[in-house]
Each structure stands twice: as C-alpha cells, then as structure tokens.
Amino acid sequence: MPECVLPYKRMNKIIIILFASIFLGGCTLQDLFVKAPAGLDITSSPQASVFINGENKGETPFSNKDMKPGSYSIKLVPIGENLSPYETKIELTSKASTIISRTFAQSEIDSSGHILQLQEDPGGGTYISVISDPDNVNVSIDDVPSGFTPLSKLSITPGSHSLHVTSPGFTEQTLPLNTVKGYNLIVSFKLAGQTITLTPPSPSPSSSASASLESATPSATTSASTPSLNMAKPYVIISETETGWLRIRKEASGTSDEIGKANTGEQLKYLGESTELGWFKIEFEGEVGWVSGRYVTLVK
C-alpha cells in the first residue's frame, strides 16, 4: 500500500510546482492553450465593404492583427458601383498575416487580384508556391523563368523577390514579395481577361485613289460587301499557338472531345459563360463549344 501512495504524493508535488510557476510568472492556465493571433489585411480598387463570416466588418483598406487562427469566409462588395463582388475562403495562420488585394470589374472574368499567405514549414525551409486562375500561366521569379502554375514549394532564399506571371489573353501581373525563413509563401493570382480591339491598316495613297476611281465608275454587277474585321461583340480571337490552330472542345476540359479546330486570328462568338479555370463558351460552325482562355483574347 505505501508503494502505491508514494507516486501520488510525488505527482501532487509536481502539479503544485507547475501551477505555482504559472501564476508567479503572471500567466493563467488558459494562456497555455491560446495560439498567437493571426493578421488579415485587405485592399481593393475601388473601395469595398468587408464581410467576414457574414458580418460587416467595415470597408477597405481593412486591417486586423489580432484575429483568431482558423478558417474564414471573406466577401468584398464594391461600394456605390455595379461591379462583380468577390468571395473566397481563407485559413489564417498563427503569427502570420494574410494579404488580400482585389481589383473589381463588371464581370468576374475582367476582375483581378492576389492573396499572399505564409504557412510554417516543419523543416524550417524557405519556399514559395504559386497558384493561378486561369491555370498553367508562365511564372518568372527575379526575371528567371520558373515554370507554369501550379508551382508547389520552390526553394528560395529569404528576402525580397519579384514575381511575374503572364498568359496569352490575360493581363500580366508583377508583384514584389518578401519570403521568410521557415515559411512557405503561398501566392494565389487571379488574372484579368485582356481586351484587344483590332483595327484595319490604313490604306496606301495608291489604293485610296484606286478605291475612289472604282466608286466613281458604275458597275454592271454588285459584289458582296467586304466583311468587317471585327464581328459583333462579344467574341474571342484565337491567339498564336505552336500549331497555328486551337482545338475546340465539347466541354470545358482539355480531355473533352474535340469538335473542330480554329485557326490563329479567327474570331468566334462568345456566349457569355466561363469557368473558374478560364474556359470560354463559344459558338463554332453552328455548334456550342469551349476554348481555353490561355489561347484566346476576349473582346467585349
């Protein structure tokens, strides 16, 4: 019996010492289980109302350095303008700030922005990961080509860097970054669709004179009028590809059945729908199809 009582006495002494250390140190028992706060910074153009988990928390620019780590839903609603709102879900990390930046437009396709998040690395390394919408965009770090998105945990030195992302048919973005030792910096981009309006070349003096002569001379036959360089908006223009043509898919997927091929420079009617991965719904030879936003330019 004494052999059983002795361990309990020792345990009681250890507990008493532990509690004494806590209170004499100015701490409470609750402090032992509370994680360090997380930070959240949000900017936008134009200014927007900030909703966090459905509650209005003010307007941009928004900053809170004392948030509880965990999952949050974020919604940004442009103030006083008929622009497309933005919604996302984020995971706030203890002892790190998450940065959200958004530029609004009338449609999601034309909106842009980025999210920066630090994720502690168990091995103490320094990394950068890049995600994008649309997928498969070209990434350069410090002017050195680094591959295509998504990129996961590229080893990098701590400190200041420059990140540049480009994709045909989308507006490029350049972002200054600061990587931290012991963390993986996760960069999530949303690229805006690029609108390009083509204009016909100016006629030479000789061709202008010829055209004037032809218009002044009556003709026995009426020729078909020359079609306009631009079809009725909205439409997409097929960008340059390695093959000189682009596959038209039945569904919004690179593995979907092919319904035809469109040549570089060809214009296809845009049917007003797109996916989060950057596929555009179009009309091709009387059929409904999809093209990858990476290889087309949307004209609205």
TAMOGI-V16104 format. One record per residue. OMEGA is omega as a letter, one per 20 degrees, with the letter a starting at -180 (none if undefined). Layout:
omega: <OMEGA | OMEGA>
This chain:
omega: <r | a | r | a | a | r | r | r | r | r | r | r | r | a | r | r | a | a | r | r | a | a | r | r | r | a | r | r | a | a | a | a | a | r | r | a | r | r | r | r | a | r | r | r | i | a | a | r | a | r | r | a | r | a | r | a | r | a | r | j | a | r | r | a | a | a | r | r | r | a | r | r | a | r | r | a | r | a | r | r | a | a | a | r | a | r | r | r | a | r | r | a | r | r | r | r | r | a | r | r | a | r | a | r | a | r | r | a | a | r | a | r | r | r | r | r | r | r | a | r | a | a | r | a | r | a | r | r | a | r | a | r | j | r | r | r | a | a | r | r | a | r | r | r | a | r | a | r | i | r | a | r | r | r | a | r | r | r | a | r | r | a | a | r | a | r | r | r | a | r | a | r | r | a | r | a | r | r | a | r | r | a | r | r | a | a | r | a | r | a | r | r | a | r | r | r | a | r | a | r | r | a | r | a | a | r | r | r | r | a | r | r | a | a | a | a | r | r | a | a | r | a | r | a | r | a | r | r | r | r | a | r | i | r | r | r | r | r | r | r | a | a | a | r | a | r | r | a | r | r | a | a | r | r | a | r | r | r | r | r | r | a | r | a | a | a | a | a | r | a | r | r | r | r | r | a | r | r | a | r | a | r | a | r | r | r | r | a | a | r | r | r | r | a | r | r | r | r | a | none>
